[in-house]
């Protein structure tokens, strides 16, 4: 058994698709604009987990997304080889972070705003 797909609720799936592919560097696994359906995948993956950019039209999904965002909590965690390097790269592209990268017992991390309703934590692999 393996994990095939997970989802993150977003305010605008098309805008999220553009951010996750154009800014973060994910690859498009499926893009069906007429159905508001977008799935991205890890560019370094070998057919691994897809990330469904789920429309937050469902009141339960919207409440969850908004609750996490209002609390400043990340909805997902992305592993990167060097958090500080990614922080510099993404900041140069205009991505907003909660703060600079920090070191903790679990490693180095930084939290960015995807502009689509979520905070995303970058964690150093």
C-alpha positions as a printed Julia matrix, in Angstrom:
125×3 Matrix{Float64}:
   0.0    0.0     0.0
   1.23   3.51   -0.78
  -0.07   7.04   -0.63
  -1.42   7.99   -4.07
  -2.88  11.48   -3.63
  -3.64  14.05   -0.97
  -5.28  17.43   -1.21
  -5.03  20.95    0.08
  -8.02  23.29   -0.04
  -7.34  26.51   -1.98
  -9.35  29.62   -2.75
  -8.62  29.5    -6.48
  -7.34  26.21   -7.96
  -6.09  27.85  -11.19
  -4.1   30.47   -9.28
  -2.8   27.79   -6.93
  -1.71  25.69   -9.92
   0.21  28.67  -11.3
   1.89  29.28   -7.92
   2.78  25.66   -7.24
   4.14  25.09  -10.77
   5.47  28.52  -11.74
   6.91  29.61   -8.39
   7.51  26.49   -6.29
   8.56  24.31   -9.24
   6.07  21.45   -9.05
   5.05  19.7   -12.25
   1.5   19.65  -13.53
   0.07  16.14  -13.29
  -3.4   17.14  -14.49
  -4.94  20.47  -15.47
  -8.58  20.56  -16.53
  -9.56  24.26  -16.31
 -13.08  23.63  -17.58
 -13.66  21.38  -14.53
 -11.61  23.51  -12.11
  -9.41  20.45  -11.51
  -5.67  20.79  -10.96
  -3.21  18.24   -9.62
   0.53  18.83   -9.23
   3.37  16.49   -8.41
   6.82  16.63   -6.95
   9.32  17.4    -9.72
  11.88  15.08   -8.13
   9.38  12.28   -7.59
   9.09   9.08   -9.54
   5.35   8.87   -9.94
   4.8    9.54   -6.24
   2.03  11.4    -4.47
  -0.14  13.87   -6.36
  -1.35  17.04   -4.65
  -4.93  17.92   -5.55
  -5.52  21.67   -5.39
  -9.0   21.29   -3.98
 -11.56  24.07   -4.49
 -12.7   25.38   -1.1
 -16.35  25.61   -2.19
 -17.36  23.06    0.46
 -18.1   24.92    3.72
 -16.26  22.28    5.76
 -13.14  22.56    3.56
 -13.31  26.36    3.6
 -13.66  26.42    7.4
 -10.66  24.1     7.76
  -8.53  26.12    5.33
  -9.48  29.44    6.93
  -9.04  28.09   10.45
  -5.51  26.91    9.76
  -4.61  30.16    8.03
  -6.1   32.34   10.78
  -4.08  30.36   13.35
  -0.9   30.79   11.26
  -0.53  27.02   10.92
   0.83  25.38    7.77
  -1.54  23.2     5.78
   1.3   21.17    4.24
   5.02  20.59    4.75
   7.41  20.45    1.81
  10.88  18.95    2.1
  13.75  20.91    0.55
  17.51  20.28    0.57
  18.33  23.8     1.83
  15.65  25.96    3.47
  17.79  29.1     3.48
  18.52  28.77   -0.24
  14.81  28.25   -1.03
  13.92  31.19    1.2
  16.27  33.44   -0.82
  15.02  32.1    -4.17
  11.35  32.47   -3.28
  11.72  35.84   -1.55
  13.33  37.14   -4.75
  10.16  36.02   -6.58
   7.97  37.99   -4.18
   6.79  35.1    -2.0
   5.79  36.24    1.5
   7.12  34.36    4.53
   6.03  34.49    8.16
   9.68  35.09    9.07
  13.21  34.09    8.22
  14.27  30.43    8.38
  14.81  29.13   11.89
  16.59  26.18   13.43
  14.78  23.99   15.92
  14.97  20.52   17.39
  13.31  19.11   14.25
  15.64  20.91   11.84
  15.53  24.09    9.79
  12.2   25.44    8.56
  10.41  28.5     7.21
   6.72  29.13    6.54
   5.45  30.83    3.37
   2.04  32.06    2.25
   0.88  30.45   -1.0
  -1.49  33.36   -1.68
  -4.35  30.87   -2.1
  -5.41  30.49    1.51
  -2.59  28.39    2.97
   0.65  28.59    4.82
   3.24  26.07    3.62
   6.16  24.98    5.75
   9.49  24.33    4.08
  11.52  21.79    6.04
  15.11  20.88    5.35
  15.52  17.23    4.31
